[in-house]
Amino acid sequence: MNIRDKLGESNYTENLSKSIITHGNNYRLKQALNQKNIKLAFLGGSVTQGYTPEKMIAQCYPILVKDKLMQLTKNKTNCYWLNLGFPGTDSSMGLILTENYLVDYQPDVVFIEYAINHDISIESATKFESLVRKLLHLRSKPAVIVITLLTKELYSAQDLMLHIAKHYELPVISILDTLSPLLAENKINWNDYSMDEGHANTSGHELIADCIHSYFTHTLQSTRDNIYSINNQILYAATYEGLELIDLGDVIACESTFDKESLSSIFFPSVLRNNKSSEFHFFRTKQKCHGLLIVFLQSNQKEFGSANVFIDDIKVCTLLGYSIFGWHNPVIKILPISNSLCDHKIEIVMDKEDEKKEFYLLSIAIY
């Protein structure tokens, strides 16, 4: 029995309205919903991807949102969607994927779902606010909608995200506020929503999509707000708003003995792989920046090795390609360098003991 059947239609609909904890400025969204063609983009973690430990959810909430939106507009809208959900990631991955995909895709509506992958810290606030501002400044001027999920222990970075969302007049759709009263009153149990600590099941995905649909319906019925203007005042910090990707294959800007490789299973189609037969094992570039975001692959297979990062000939960290906690997943290392914008020599060199091991450099971004 799904959540709708368990609560009954009337109670279910009433609880959907509780998910809209702040409406935000609706100008951009009303603009988007009145278009003939609309592009949706979804940034988030494993729930957005549709992952569960048992199987992928075929009808995950991004697909359901797209279908419900077409029904809402009586199929007068051509609806395109891009699901950029990836397990275990937070807004730092959102920043990378925005540069990698959304700058070209130019969406009309972007959903951000990272609340259960963020901790509560100034660094988390900085990453999230940087992502919000980067999305708002895209050429297509998209409506940005925040979705806050929860774990079985009711953990969510919602308060942090809500504070930033209100600052930028963004809507927040809270699955936390929808579910927690129902769980407290034993009207549903956790297994009605999730099969583990936080991954939504089919019924859970339907609930998330219905909450978003409720917000869309409310927006269409509301009067248009004043023209949206991005708040120029930064609330916490937006250090990574101007993040740019380095073209790893640029033979003029970059020098490397790594090989180009294709990885179809992740969002980095062209990456660099350690050439184990090479005499030297390095990537080198010179960039004008304040700091770096380095994305590499981590695995629990012992065939994977580590690489050392040098900034201006000084070793600053080691990228652990092997970890017992790895699952062939991308890991992002943020490396601040200096407060002033100046040229820096950046080198990634395989550890001497691991030169014949696997290592994948997925992306480097500068800010």
N, C-alpha and C positions, 0 to 999 in steps of 0.2 A: 504494500500500500504506500503510495507516495504522500508527500506532505499535504498536498491539496485535498486529497481524499480523507486524510486523517483529521484535518481541521474542519472540513466542510467549506463549500465555496464562499460563503459570506465571511467567515472568520479568516480564511486564507486571503481574500481580497483586502480585508481590513488591515492585516499584518503587512501586506506589501507596501501600503502607504507609510508605514513606520520606517521603512528603509531610507526614505528621502530625508536625511537629517539636516541638509542645507541645500536650497534650490539653486543657489548661484545666480549669475546673470545668464538669461536664456537667449540673448541676442544671437550669438553664433550658432547655437543649436537650432533655433527656429529658422535661421537662414539655411542651414544644412537640410533640415527636414522638408523644406519647401522646394528643394532642387529635384530635377528629373533624375539625375545620377548622383548617388551619394557613396562616398568611400569611407568605410569604417576600418579602424585599426585597433588592435588589442595588444597592449603590453602587459606582461605579468609573469607569474611563476607557473608551477605545475598545474594548478587548477585551471588557469586560462588555457594551457596546452590541452587539457582534457585527460591528464595522466591519473591513473590509479595503480596501486601495486598489482592488481589482477589483470587489468586491460585498459586500453585507451577508451575513453567515452566518445563514441562516434558522434552523438548529438551533444557536444559540449556547448557551454553557454554562448560563445561567440557565434556559432552557427544558428542557435536558437534566436539570438537577438536579431541577426540578419533576417531570418524567416519572419519573425514577429513584426519587424519594421515594415517589411513588404506587405504583410497583411494589414497593418495599421494604415498604410497609404493606399490600400485597395489595389496593390500591385501596379500603381502608377509610377513607382520609383524603381530604377535599376540600382540594385544594392550590391556593392562590391565589398569584400572584407579580406583583411589580412591578419592572421593570427600569429603574433610574435611571442607567444607564451613559451617560457623555457624553465624547467624545474630548478629550484634552489637559487634563483637569481633575484636581485633587487633592482633599484632604480639605476645603479651603475650600468647594468646590462641594458636597461631601457635607453640610456644615453647613447651607448654604442649602437644599438639597433635602430635608433632614430636616425643617426648619421648613415648607417648602412642601408636602410630601406625607406624610411619615411620622408627624407629629404627629396627623394625621387617620386615616391608614391603620392605625396601631398594629400593626406587624408582630410576629410571634412569633420570627422568625429574620432577622437582618440580616447580609449578607456585605459586607465592605469590601475593595475591590481598587484600590489606588492606588500600589502599590510602585514601578512604573516611571515614575510621573509626579512623585513626590516627590524632592527633593534631600535631602542629609544636612545638616541644619542645625537649630538650636534653634527656628527659626520653623516648619519642617516638623514637628518634634516637637510643638510647641504646637498646631498645627492638627489633627494626628492625635489627640493625647490629648484635645483638646477634643471632637472628633467621637465618640471612643469613650465618653467620659463622658456626652455628650448622648444617645447611643443607649441606653446602659445605664439612664438615668433616665427613658426613655419610660414612659408609664402601663402599657403592655402587658408591660413587663419582658422584652424580647426577649433571646434568645441572640445574641451578637455573635461572628462568625467572621471572622478575617483571612485573606485569600488573598494570597500574595506571588508575583507573576510575575517575569519577567526579560526583558532585551533580548538581542539577538544577542551583544553584548559582555559578557553575564552581569551587567549592572548591575541592581541592585534595592536598594530602601531597606529590605530585609528586616531587617537587624540592628537598625535604629532601631525598626521596628514590633514586632519580636519582644521587645525590651526593654520596651516599653510594654504589649504583650499579656500578658507574664508577670506584670507588676505588677498587672494587673486579672484574672488567671487566665482569659485568653481563649485558645481554640485558634488555632493558626496552621497553615494548609495551604500548604505551600511547593512551588510548581511549580519554583522554582529548585533546591531540593534533590533533586527528582525527576529533572529533566532534566540538570543539569550533570554528574553522573557518567556518564550514558549518552552524552553528547556527548564527554566527555573520553576515553572508551574506544572511541569510534567505533561504538557499537552502534546509534546513530541519527545522522542529520545534522540540522542546523538546519531545513532545508526540510521535514522530516517534521512539524515543529511549527508553523512560521511561514513565510509567503511574503515577509517583508521583515525589518525590524529588530526587530519585536516583536509584530505582530498575529497572533494564533493563527489557523491555518486550521481546516478542519473537524475534522481529526484532533487538532489542539491543543485545540479546545473539548471534544472527547470526553474527552481526557486530564484536563482541569481538572474536568469533571463527574464523572469516575470517581474522582478523588482525593477530592472532596467526598463522593461516595457511600460510599467506603471509610470515611471518618470517621463518617458517619451509621451505617453498619453496626456499626462498633466501639462507638459510643455506645449503641446499642440492646442490645448484648451485655454492656455493662459495668454494674456496680452504680452506683446513684445516689450522687453526691457529696453532701456536706453542703449545706444551703441556701446559695445564693449570696448573698454580701454584697459590695456595691461598696466597694472600697478608698477610704476617705476621704482618704488621703494622696496628694496630687498628685505625680507623679514629676518632670515637667519644668515644664509650665505648662498651664493650661486656660483661657486668657484668653477664648476664644470659646464656652465651654460654654453660657453664658446668652444667646447670640445670639437676637435677635428681629427679624422682618421688619417693615418699615414698610409700611403700606397706602398705596401710591402714589396711589390714587384717593380717599383720605380728604380731602374738601374742607375739613374743619375743621382738621386737623393739617397739611395740605400746600397750598401755593399753587403753581400751575404754568400756563404757557402751552403746555406740551406736550400733544399729543393722546393719548388712549388708543388702543392698537393691539393687535390679536391676531396672535400669531406661533405658528402651529400646529406648526412644525417643531422647536421647542425646548421646554424645560420651564418656560417663563415665558409662560403663555397670555395674560396681560394686562400690557402694558408701556406705557411712554410714549415717544412719537416726537416729535422736534422739528417744530413747526409752522412750515414755511419761509415761510409767508405772513404770519406774525404780526409785529407791530411789536417785540415783546419775546420773548426766548428763554431761559426760565429755569425751574428747579424750586427751591422753597424750603420748608424745614420747620424746626421747632424741636424738638429731642429731648434728653432727659436720657440721657447715655451717656458711656462711656469712649472710644469710637471707632466706626468705621464699616467695613462691607464694602460697596463699591459694585460692582454688576454691570452691565456695558454691552456692547454689541455691537461687534465689531471686524471690519472688512472690508478687502480689498485693492482695493476699488473706490474711485476718487477722488471719487465723489459723496458719500462719507462724510467728516464733519468731526469736529472736536474740541470738547470742553467743558471749562471750568475749574471746579475745585472750590474754594469759599471756606468756611472755618470761622471763624465770628465775624468776618466781613468781611476775613479774611486769606486770600489765595490760597495753597493748599497743594499743588496738583498739577494736571496736565492729563490728561484722559482721551482717549486717542488713538483716535478712531473709525476712522481710516484707518491701515493699516499694510501694508507689502508682505508681512508674514507673516500677516496676517489671512485668515480663510476663513469669514467670517460666523459667528464663534464668540463665545461669552460670555467676557469677561475680568473677573477679580475684582481690584479694587484695595482693599487693606487700609490704613486710615488711623487709626493711633492718635491720640488727641487729648489726653487728660489722665489722670492716675492717679486723680483724684477724680471721683466721679459727679456731674455737674452739667449744667445746660441749655446747649445749644450751638445757635447758628444755623447751618444747613447750606444752602448754595446751590450749585446746578450751573447754570452759565451758558454758553451757546454762545460759543465764541471769536468775536470780532468779525469775523474774516475768513471764518468758516464758518457764519454765521447762516442761510444759504440751503442748507446741506448736510444730509445725512441724519445723524441721531444717535438711537440707541435706548437708553433707560435701562431696564434689565431688572428691577433689584431694588436695594433698599437695606436693609441689616441693621444694627442697632445692637448693641453689646455693652457 
